[in-house]
């Protein structure tokens, strides 16, 4: 189920676990859990059930959550606000963002944004903060970001778009597979969901 990108408030409703996506808040035994990773474990036998492993954090206690569910199990989603945010800075305590409308600042510890940090750069546009009862529980990155290639093997002579890939280290420390024709210093577009190279920027 896709959220309306222009809606600032989600609705609370029952949802099958198979429909749960990263960035949704669910009620688990009375606790609000922000889901930041969904892993699908396909059954090895025909009679087995596909399992969905949900990783996240308790919104209140910040404790990690890990649960396994069957795809047809139903959970209750939780209302949350989706607010436009600006990334301000990272320090030893975590990452700080500012609500573009209210100028209120929200901070996350580094571990909470472990998956998002490799895509965060100063001045990045298109970030949304997810708030439950006024408390920031996660961020939603833009679909793609532009990052600089800091280190990769030299371009191969005669390399083409269909040639093999090679690892490249980007300005945030993220390592992605890029075509052989990409060289150090280039700006490239990266998919923030899959972590894949998209194109030159």
N, C-alpha and C positions, 0 to 999 in steps of 0.2 A: 504494500500500500504506500503510495507516494504522498508526502505532505504537500500542501499548497504552499509554494514558496512565498506567497504574498500574505500568508496568514501568520499573525504574531502569536496566536494561541492555538494549541492543539486541543483536540477533544478527547475525553476519557472514554474508552470503549474496550470491550473484550476483543482479543486478537489471538489468532492461532500462533503458536511459537514459530511455525514455518514462515510466517509473515514478518517476524521481528527483524528489524534492521538496526545497525549501529546508530546511536543517537536517540533512541527511544527510551523513555522511562517507564518501568513496569513496577507493579506491586507484587512483592514476593513475601508471603506470610506477614503482611502488614507493613513491610519495609519498602521504601521507594528505592529502586535500583536503577542507576543510569547504565545502559548497555553500551560498552565501547568495543566489543568484539563478538562476532557470531561465527562459530565453527560448525560445519556440517559433517557428521560422521556417518557415512553410508554403511548400511548393514551388509555383512559379507554373504549372508544367506537370504534367500527369497522370503523366508518367513520372519526374518528379523526386521526390526523397526529402525528407521533412520533417526539418529540422535542429533539434537542441536545443543551444542555447548555454548552457554552464554557467559561472557566475562564482563564484569563491570564493577561499580562501586556503590556502596550504600550512600545515598544522598546526605544523610544526617551524620553518620559516624565516620564516613570516608573509608570504611573498611572494604577490602576487596571482596568481590562476590564471584563465585564460580558455580554454575548449576547446569545439570543435564536434563533435557526435556525431550519428549517425543513431539514430532512435528504437529500432530493433531491436538496436543494439549492446548488449553486456552488460558491465557493470562490477562490480567487487567492492566491496561496502560494508564499512565498518570498524566494529568494536565501539566503542561509546561509552556513557558513563554520562549519565543525565539526572537532574540534582540540583535540588531546590528552592532558589531564590536570592532574596535581598533586595537591591534596588538601594540603594546607600549614597550615592554622590555622583559628580559629574563635576568634573574640574579640567583644567588645561592638558595633563596627561599622558594623560588618558583617563577611562573610566568604571570605577568599582569596585563589585563585588558581593560579597555574603557568603553562603556556604553556610549555609542555615538549620539544618542538623543538626550540622555540624562547626565552624562559625564561621570557617572558612578563607576568606580574601579572594582574589578573582580580579579582575584588571584587564584591560581591553581598550583599545587605542588608539582614538581618536575615529573614525578612518577605518574601522576594522574594524566599528564599529557605526553606520555612516552611515545605514543604512535603519531601524534600530531606535530611534535617539536621539529622533526626533520623537514617540515614544509613551511615553518614559520620564518618570515623575514620581515624586517622593519618596513612599515608602510604597506604591508599586504592588505589588499582590498577584498571584500566579499566574505569576511568572517562573521559568523553568527554565534552568539552565546545562548546556551540553553539554560533557562532558569526555572526552578521549582520553588514556589513560595518565596520568590525573591532571591533565592540562593543559586549561584551559578554552579551547574553540575557538569558541564562539558561545553565543548566548542564544535562548531561545524565549519569545516574548511571549504573554500571554493573548490569547484570540481578540478581545476588545474592551477598550478603555480609555475612561475618562471624562476629558474635557478641557474647559477653560473657553474660551468664545468671547471673544477679546480685542478683535477688530475686525471689523466687517462693515457693509455698507450697512444703513440703517434698514429696518425691516419695512414692507412695502408694505401699504397699507390694503386690507382684503378678501383678503389673501393666503391661500391654502389649501394643503393638503398636496400638491395636484396642480399647484401653480404652478411657475414656473421656479425654478432654483437660482441661488445667488450665492456668490462666494468668501468664506470666513471664515478669519481668522487665529486660530489657537488659542494657548493659553498656552505651548506648547513651540516655537512658530514654524511648526508644520505648517499648511498651507493646504488646506482641504477645501471641496467644494461642498455647501452646505446649502440647505434650503428657504427661501423668502423670508420666512417668518414667524419665523425664528430671529433673536434680537437679541443684542447685545453683553452679556456677563455671564452668559449661560446656560451650563449644563453639558450637554454632548452626548456621546453614545456613538459611538465610531469603530471601525470594523473595522480591525484591525492588519495584515491580509493585503492587503486591497484599498485601504485608505486612505479608504473611503467612509463618509459619515454614515449612522448606523443609526437613531438616535432621540434624543429628549431624554432626559437621564439622570434 
